[in-house]
């Protein structure tokens, strides 16, 4: 009985393989085309003169509770708060004459401005905006670089101020906030 079982196994296997080949001819007839693709990589390697201090990358200018009366209807608001952009790891560059010089940094602030005043950052508060000034008190224009700040190997703190300003005749009481982004340019 063991011999008959062995013969059946040996005769079934070739039949199975033969039927598989006959009935799956379409699978073997299919032409396999290689799938081609492409990966492109690009970028620009830059050498930044400094880094923005990670501990001070996100800056909050806190005005706290203020009276709507303190926001003048004309001109500059009386509410001014200082803020700083801190840079670290500033390196000198060789200008080709053998002398190392530290570059200048300028900051460009970008954000949505009010319709009434293109130098005032739009807030969610009714009738007011936020204006930014450089270290000399000159009003900054959003989307335009600030004047250059001289850098050194020591602490590099770029000083600015923010002020609440009226942009409409009627200023309404309530919470307000505004957001601006900034980026650095070195020259």
Secondary structure, DSSP 8 states (H G I E B T S, - for coil): -HHHHHHHHHHHHHHHHHHHHHHTHHHHHS------------------S-EE-GGGSS------S--GGGS-SSSS-SEEEEEEEEEE---EEE-SSS-EEE-EEEEEEE--B-SS-TTEEE-SSTTEEEEEE-TTS-B--TTSB---EE--SS-EEEEEEEEEEE-SS----S------EEEEEE-
